Amino acid sequence: MTFRNAMLICLIMESGLAVLGIINYGWNVEGLQATTRFSGRFSLLLFSIIFLANRPADIYSWLSKRPFHIFALAHGIHLLEVLTFLYLSDVQIIPYRQAGGFVAYLLIFLMPLLADRLEQGRLDEKKFNIMNIIFQYFVWGIFFLTYLPRVRGLLPIVGGSYFQNVILLGWISLMLGMKLPRVLFKRKTR
């Protein structure tokens, strides 16, 4: 898939999710919260493709040759929705609790730049691969820590049902369960 087509599909999906949230919950803070929740789940889907791919070529057929750019676009839209929701709902932000998410967003927006530098020959492939591993497991951890308190009932204002949150936490856990044996087996054969 071309980068342009992948970007258009991402924007169409995000727009569709916004319309779906507004249709189902109204043109209010609750509708924005639903839109934000749907957008986060779409970002999780895109991240799952990147995280579970065996080789870069596996990602290219799904997300174009610039998967980090597509994920950064989708998650950037999600970030704007989150910030807008927090502002409009007067939720108090506790900075030290948001530090991990801040680092995750830095990594998400850094990876497209590093991928471009790799493509231009201005970054060593080994260094890029190290950053990719850090990016994947750190962002995986943030997704895990996003859904764990929801399942435990510690975040009552986030919306979504308990069952949905259990399924999403289960999916995130399963992602690691599918990836680790492949990584460990690969290292043993070297």
ChimeraX commands (.cxc) that place a marker at each C-alpha (Angstrom):
marker #1 position 0.00,0.00,0.00 radius 0.5
marker #1 position 1.32,3.45,-0.80 radius 0.5
marker #1 position 2.03,5.91,1.99 radius 0.5
marker #1 position -0.51,8.37,0.59 radius 0.5
marker #1 position -3.27,5.74,0.53 radius 0.5
marker #1 position -2.41,4.54,4.04 radius 0.5
marker #1 position -2.51,8.13,5.31 radius 0.5
marker #1 position -5.89,8.74,3.64 radius 0.5
marker #1 position -7.31,5.52,5.08 radius 0.5
marker #1 position -6.04,6.51,8.53 radius 0.5
marker #1 position -7.68,9.95,8.28 radius 0.5
marker #1 position -10.93,8.45,6.97 radius 0.5
marker #1 position -10.97,5.91,9.82 radius 0.5
marker #1 position -10.33,8.61,12.44 radius 0.5
marker #1 position -13.10,10.77,10.93 radius 0.5
marker #1 position -15.48,7.81,10.86 radius 0.5
marker #1 position -14.71,7.00,14.49 radius 0.5
marker #1 position -15.40,10.63,15.44 radius 0.5
marker #1 position -18.75,10.53,13.63 radius 0.5
marker #1 position -19.58,7.19,15.30 radius 0.5
marker #1 position -18.81,8.63,18.75 radius 0.5
marker #1 position -20.94,11.70,18.13 radius 0.5
marker #1 position -23.85,9.73,16.65 radius 0.5
marker #1 position -23.91,7.27,19.57 radius 0.5
marker #1 position -23.17,9.65,22.45 radius 0.5
marker #1 position -24.05,13.15,21.24 radius 0.5
marker #1 position -22.22,16.37,20.46 radius 0.5
marker #1 position -20.92,16.80,24.01 radius 0.5
marker #1 position -18.09,15.76,26.32 radius 0.5
marker #1 position -19.41,12.19,26.45 radius 0.5
marker #1 position -19.30,12.03,22.64 radius 0.5
marker #1 position -15.73,13.35,22.69 radius 0.5
marker #1 position -14.83,10.76,25.31 radius 0.5
marker #1 position -16.23,7.99,23.10 radius 0.5
marker #1 position -14.42,9.37,20.07 radius 0.5
marker #1 position -11.19,9.43,22.07 radius 0.5
marker #1 position -11.75,5.86,23.25 radius 0.5
marker #1 position -12.45,4.62,19.70 radius 0.5
marker #1 position -9.38,6.46,18.39 radius 0.5
marker #1 position -7.20,4.84,21.06 radius 0.5
marker #1 position -8.44,1.42,20.04 radius 0.5
marker #1 position -7.67,2.17,16.40 radius 0.5
marker #1 position -4.16,3.19,17.46 radius 0.5
marker #1 position -3.85,-0.11,19.34 radius 0.5
marker #1 position -4.76,-1.95,16.14 radius 0.5
marker #1 position -2.05,-0.11,14.19 radius 0.5
marker #1 position 0.48,-0.70,16.96 radius 0.5
marker #1 position -0.44,-4.40,17.00 radius 0.5
marker #1 position 0.54,-4.69,13.34 radius 0.5
marker #1 position 3.91,-3.07,14.00 radius 0.5
marker #1 position 4.53,-5.04,17.19 radius 0.5
marker #1 position 3.63,-8.46,15.81 radius 0.5
marker #1 position 5.31,-8.20,12.41 radius 0.5
marker #1 position 8.12,-10.70,11.83 radius 0.5
marker #1 position 9.88,-8.52,9.26 radius 0.5
marker #1 position 9.45,-4.98,7.97 radius 0.5
marker #1 position 8.05,-6.41,4.73 radius 0.5
marker #1 position 5.12,-7.84,6.73 radius 0.5
marker #1 position 4.20,-4.33,7.88 radius 0.5
marker #1 position 4.52,-2.80,4.40 radius 0.5
marker #1 position 1.60,-4.76,3.01 radius 0.5
marker #1 position -0.64,-3.45,5.81 radius 0.5
marker #1 position 0.61,0.03,6.65 radius 0.5
marker #1 position 2.81,1.14,3.75 radius 0.5
marker #1 position 6.58,1.45,3.79 radius 0.5
marker #1 position 6.26,4.09,6.52 radius 0.5
marker #1 position 4.40,2.33,9.34 radius 0.5
marker #1 position 5.81,4.57,12.06 radius 0.5
marker #1 position 4.48,7.63,10.24 radius 0.5
marker #1 position 0.97,6.16,10.01 radius 0.5
marker #1 position 0.99,5.14,13.67 radius 0.5
marker #1 position 2.30,8.59,14.71 radius 0.5
marker #1 position -0.48,10.24,12.69 radius 0.5
marker #1 position -3.21,8.10,14.28 radius 0.5
marker #1 position -1.83,8.42,17.78 radius 0.5
marker #1 position -1.24,12.15,17.30 radius 0.5
marker #1 position -4.93,12.55,16.50 radius 0.5
marker #1 position -5.71,10.48,19.60 radius 0.5
marker #1 position -3.46,12.76,21.68 radius 0.5
marker #1 position -5.33,15.85,20.46 radius 0.5
marker #1 position -8.62,14.20,21.38 radius 0.5
marker #1 position -7.32,13.22,24.83 radius 0.5
marker #1 position -6.05,16.74,25.55 radius 0.5
marker #1 position -9.32,18.28,24.35 radius 0.5
marker #1 position -11.34,15.87,26.50 radius 0.5
marker #1 position -9.20,16.57,29.57 radius 0.5
marker #1 position -9.52,20.32,29.04 radius 0.5
marker #1 position -13.30,20.29,28.50 radius 0.5
marker #1 position -14.05,17.88,31.35 radius 0.5
marker #1 position -11.84,19.72,33.89 radius 0.5
marker #1 position -9.94,16.56,34.80 radius 0.5
marker #1 position -6.94,17.29,37.00 radius 0.5
marker #1 position -3.71,15.98,35.44 radius 0.5
marker #1 position -1.12,14.59,37.82 radius 0.5
marker #1 position 2.22,15.11,36.02 radius 0.5
marker #1 position 4.24,12.31,37.65 radius 0.5
marker #1 position 1.53,9.80,36.73 radius 0.5
marker #1 position 1.61,10.95,33.11 radius 0.5
marker #1 position 5.40,10.74,32.72 radius 0.5
marker #1 position 5.35,7.28,31.12 radius 0.5
marker #1 position 2.76,8.38,28.58 radius 0.5
marker #1 position 4.82,11.46,27.80 radius 0.5
marker #1 position 7.89,9.30,27.10 radius 0.5
marker #1 position 5.76,6.96,24.96 radius 0.5
marker #1 position 4.53,9.90,22.87 radius 0.5
marker #1 position 8.11,11.11,22.47 radius 0.5
marker #1 position 9.08,7.67,21.16 radius 0.5
marker #1 position 6.03,7.51,18.89 radius 0.5
marker #1 position 6.90,10.86,17.30 radius 0.5
marker #1 position 10.65,10.11,17.23 radius 0.5
marker #1 position 10.37,6.82,15.33 radius 0.5
marker #1 position 9.23,8.34,12.01 radius 0.5
marker #1 position 12.22,10.71,12.15 radius 0.5
marker #1 position 14.59,7.82,12.86 radius 0.5
marker #1 position 13.01,5.74,10.08 radius 0.5
marker #1 position 13.56,8.62,7.65 radius 0.5
marker #1 position 17.19,8.95,8.75 radius 0.5
marker #1 position 17.67,5.19,8.27 radius 0.5
marker #1 position 16.18,5.38,4.77 radius 0.5
marker #1 position 18.49,8.29,3.91 radius 0.5
marker #1 position 21.53,6.39,5.17 radius 0.5
marker #1 position 22.12,8.86,8.01 radius 0.5
marker #1 position 21.45,6.30,10.77 radius 0.5
marker #1 position 23.05,2.92,11.34 radius 0.5
marker #1 position 20.59,0.02,11.05 radius 0.5
marker #1 position 21.79,-1.50,14.33 radius 0.5
marker #1 position 21.04,1.73,16.22 radius 0.5
marker #1 position 17.63,1.96,14.55 radius 0.5
marker #1 position 16.84,-1.64,15.53 radius 0.5
marker #1 position 17.77,-0.91,19.15 radius 0.5
marker #1 position 15.47,2.13,19.17 radius 0.5
marker #1 position 12.72,0.07,17.52 radius 0.5
marker #1 position 12.95,-2.54,20.28 radius 0.5
marker #1 position 12.82,0.18,22.97 radius 0.5
marker #1 position 9.88,1.81,21.18 radius 0.5
marker #1 position 7.92,-1.43,20.79 radius 0.5
marker #1 position 8.26,-2.72,24.34 radius 0.5
marker #1 position 7.87,0.67,26.03 radius 0.5
marker #1 position 4.73,1.53,24.07 radius 0.5
marker #1 position 3.43,-2.02,24.66 radius 0.5
marker #1 position 3.94,-1.41,28.40 radius 0.5
marker #1 position 2.02,1.86,28.24 radius 0.5
marker #1 position -0.89,0.17,26.45 radius 0.5
marker #1 position -0.83,-2.55,29.12 radius 0.5
marker #1 position -0.81,0.06,31.90 radius 0.5
marker #1 position -3.64,1.90,30.16 radius 0.5
marker #1 position -6.02,-1.05,30.38 radius 0.5
marker #1 position -4.91,-2.69,33.64 radius 0.5
marker #1 position -6.39,0.01,35.92 radius 0.5
marker #1 position -9.56,0.03,33.81 radius 0.5
marker #1 position -10.04,-3.68,34.42 radius 0.5
marker #1 position -9.27,-3.20,38.11 radius 0.5
marker #1 position -11.95,-0.47,38.27 radius 0.5
marker #1 position -9.50,2.28,39.26 radius 0.5
marker #1 position -10.44,4.67,36.42 radius 0.5
marker #1 position -14.21,5.18,36.51 radius 0.5
marker #1 position -14.28,8.20,34.15 radius 0.5
marker #1 position -12.68,6.53,31.11 radius 0.5
marker #1 position -15.83,4.95,29.75 radius 0.5
marker #1 position -16.26,1.66,27.96 radius 0.5
marker #1 position -17.56,-1.49,29.56 radius 0.5
marker #1 position -15.68,-3.78,31.90 radius 0.5
marker #1 position -15.98,-6.59,29.34 radius 0.5
marker #1 position -14.43,-4.46,26.58 radius 0.5
marker #1 position -11.53,-3.51,28.82 radius 0.5
marker #1 position -10.93,-7.15,29.80 radius 0.5
marker #1 position -10.86,-8.15,26.12 radius 0.5
marker #1 position -8.43,-5.34,25.25 radius 0.5
marker #1 position -6.14,-6.14,28.20 radius 0.5
marker #1 position -6.29,-9.78,27.15 radius 0.5
marker #1 position -5.34,-8.83,23.58 radius 0.5
marker #1 position -2.41,-6.73,24.78 radius 0.5
marker #1 position -1.20,-9.60,26.96 radius 0.5
marker #1 position -1.65,-12.04,24.10 radius 0.5
marker #1 position 0.44,-9.78,21.85 radius 0.5
marker #1 position 3.39,-10.17,24.20 radius 0.5
marker #1 position 2.69,-13.88,24.49 radius 0.5
marker #1 position 2.89,-14.20,20.70 radius 0.5
marker #1 position 6.03,-12.09,20.36 radius 0.5
marker #1 position 8.27,-13.28,23.20 radius 0.5
marker #1 position 8.57,-16.94,22.18 radius 0.5
marker #1 position 9.48,-15.87,18.65 radius 0.5
marker #1 position 12.12,-13.46,19.99 radius 0.5
marker #1 position 13.54,-15.99,22.46 radius 0.5
marker #1 position 13.62,-18.79,19.88 radius 0.5
marker #1 position 15.35,-16.49,17.40 radius 0.5
marker #1 position 18.08,-15.68,19.93 radius 0.5
marker #1 position 18.68,-19.35,20.78 radius 0.5
marker #1 position 19.32,-20.22,17.14 radius 0.5
marker #1 position 22.08,-17.60,16.77 radius 0.5
marker link #1:1,2 radius 0.2
marker link #1:2,3 radius 0.2
marker link #1:3,4 radius 0.2
marker link #1:4,5 radius 0.2
marker link #1:5,6 radius 0.2
marker link #1:6,7 radius 0.2
marker link #1:7,8 radius 0.2
marker link #1:8,9 radius 0.2
marker link #1:9,10 radius 0.2
marker link #1:10,11 radius 0.2
marker link #1:11,12 radius 0.2
marker link #1:12,13 radius 0.2
marker link #1:13,14 radius 0.2
marker link #1:14,15 radius 0.2
marker link #1:15,16 radius 0.2
marker link #1:16,17 radius 0.2
marker link #1:17,18 radius 0.2
marker link #1:18,19 radius 0.2
marker link #1:19,20 radius 0.2
marker link #1:20,21 radius 0.2
marker link #1:21,22 radius 0.2
marker link #1:22,23 radius 0.2
marker link #1:23,24 radius 0.2
marker link #1:24,25 radius 0.2
marker link #1:25,26 radius 0.2
marker link #1:26,27 radius 0.2
marker link #1:27,28 radius 0.2
marker link #1:28,29 radius 0.2
marker link #1:29,30 radius 0.2
marker link #1:30,31 radius 0.2
marker link #1:31,32 radius 0.2
marker link #1:32,33 radius 0.2
marker link #1:33,34 radius 0.2
marker link #1:34,35 radius 0.2
marker link #1:35,36 radius 0.2
marker link #1:36,37 radius 0.2
marker link #1:37,38 radius 0.2
marker link #1:38,39 radius 0.2
marker link #1:39,40 radius 0.2
marker link #1:40,41 radius 0.2
marker link #1:41,42 radius 0.2
marker link #1:42,43 radius 0.2
marker link #1:43,44 radius 0.2
marker link #1:44,45 radius 0.2
marker link #1:45,46 radius 0.2
marker link #1:46,47 radius 0.2
marker link #1:47,48 radius 0.2
marker link #1:48,49 radius 0.2
marker link #1:49,50 radius 0.2
marker link #1:50,51 radius 0.2
marker link #1:51,52 radius 0.2
marker link #1:52,53 radius 0.2
marker link #1:53,54 radius 0.2
marker link #1:54,55 radius 0.2
marker link #1:55,56 radius 0.2
marker link #1:56,57 radius 0.2
marker link #1:57,58 radius 0.2
marker link #1:58,59 radius 0.2
marker link #1:59,60 radius 0.2
marker link #1:60,61 radius 0.2
marker link #1:61,62 radius 0.2
marker link #1:62,63 radius 0.2
marker link #1:63,64 radius 0.2
marker link #1:64,65 radius 0.2
marker link #1:65,66 radius 0.2
marker link #1:66,67 radius 0.2
marker link #1:67,68 radius 0.2
marker link #1:68,69 radius 0.2
marker link #1:69,70 radius 0.2
marker link #1:70,71 radius 0.2
marker link #1:71,72 radius 0.2
marker link #1:72,73 radius 0.2
marker link #1:73,74 radius 0.2
marker link #1:74,75 radius 0.2
marker link #1:75,76 radius 0.2
marker link #1:76,77 radius 0.2
marker link #1:77,78 radius 0.2
marker link #1:78,79 radius 0.2
marker link #1:79,80 radius 0.2
marker link #1:80,81 radius 0.2
marker link #1:81,82 radius 0.2
marker link #1:82,83 radius 0.2
marker link #1:83,84 radius 0.2
marker link #1:84,85 radius 0.2
marker link #1:85,86 radius 0.2
marker link #1:86,87 radius 0.2
marker link #1:87,88 radius 0.2
marker link #1:88,89 radius 0.2
marker link #1:89,90 radius 0.2
marker link #1:90,91 radius 0.2
marker link #1:91,92 radius 0.2
marker link #1:92,93 radius 0.2
marker link #1:93,94 radius 0.2
marker link #1:94,95 radius 0.2
marker link #1:95,96 radius 0.2
marker link #1:96,97 radius 0.2
marker link #1:97,98 radius 0.2
marker link #1:98,99 radius 0.2
marker link #1:99,100 radius 0.2
marker link #1:100,101 radius 0.2
marker link #1:101,102 radius 0.2
marker link #1:102,103 radius 0.2
marker link #1:103,104 radius 0.2
marker link #1:104,105 radius 0.2
marker link #1:105,106 radius 0.2
marker link #1:106,107 radius 0.2
marker link #1:107,108 radius 0.2
marker link #1:108,109 radius 0.2
marker link #1:109,110 radius 0.2
marker link #1:110,111 radius 0.2
marker link #1:111,112 radius 0.2
marker link #1:112,113 radius 0.2
marker link #1:113,114 radius 0.2
marker link #1:114,115 radius 0.2
marker link #1:115,116 radius 0.2
marker link #1:116,117 radius 0.2
marker link #1:117,118 radius 0.2
marker link #1:118,119 radius 0.2
marker link #1:119,120 radius 0.2
marker link #1:120,121 radius 0.2
marker link #1:121,122 radius 0.2
marker link #1:122,123 radius 0.2
marker link #1:123,124 radius 0.2
marker link #1:124,125 radius 0.2
marker link #1:125,126 radius 0.2
marker link #1:126,127 radius 0.2
marker link #1:127,128 radius 0.2
marker link #1:128,129 radius 0.2
marker link #1:129,130 radius 0.2
marker link #1:130,131 radius 0.2
marker link #1:131,132 radius 0.2
marker link #1:132,133 radius 0.2
marker link #1:133,134 radius 0.2
marker link #1:134,135 radius 0.2
marker link #1:135,136 radius 0.2
marker link #1:136,137 radius 0.2
marker link #1:137,138 radius 0.2
marker link #1:138,139 radius 0.2
marker link #1:139,140 radius 0.2
marker link #1:140,141 radius 0.2
marker link #1:141,142 radius 0.2
marker link #1:142,143 radius 0.2
marker link #1:143,144 radius 0.2
marker link #1:144,145 radius 0.2
marker link #1:145,146 radius 0.2
marker link #1:146,147 radius 0.2
marker link #1:147,148 radius 0.2
marker link #1:148,149 radius 0.2
marker link #1:149,150 radius 0.2
marker link #1:150,151 radius 0.2
marker link #1:151,152 radius 0.2
marker link #1:152,153 radius 0.2
marker link #1:153,154 radius 0.2
marker link #1:154,155 radius 0.2
marker link #1:155,156 radius 0.2
marker link #1:156,157 radius 0.2
marker link #1:157,158 radius 0.2
marker link #1:158,159 radius 0.2
marker link #1:159,160 radius 0.2
marker link #1:160,161 radius 0.2
marker link #1:161,162 radius 0.2
marker link #1:162,163 radius 0.2
marker link #1:163,164 radius 0.2
marker link #1:164,165 radius 0.2
marker link #1:165,166 radius 0.2
marker link #1:166,167 radius 0.2
marker link #1:167,168 radius 0.2
marker link #1:168,169 radius 0.2
marker link #1:169,170 radius 0.2
marker link #1:170,171 radius 0.2
marker link #1:171,172 radius 0.2
marker link #1:172,173 radius 0.2
marker link #1:173,174 radius 0.2
marker link #1:174,175 radius 0.2
marker link #1:175,176 radius 0.2
marker link #1:176,177 radius 0.2
marker link #1:177,178 radius 0.2
marker link #1:178,179 radius 0.2
marker link #1:179,180 radius 0.2
marker link #1:180,181 radius 0.2
marker link #1:181,182 radius 0.2
marker link #1:182,183 radius 0.2
marker link #1:183,184 radius 0.2
marker link #1:184,185 radius 0.2
marker link #1:185,186 radius 0.2
marker link #1:186,187 radius 0.2
marker link #1:187,188 radius 0.2
marker link #1:188,189 radius 0.2
marker link #1:189,190 radius 0.2
view
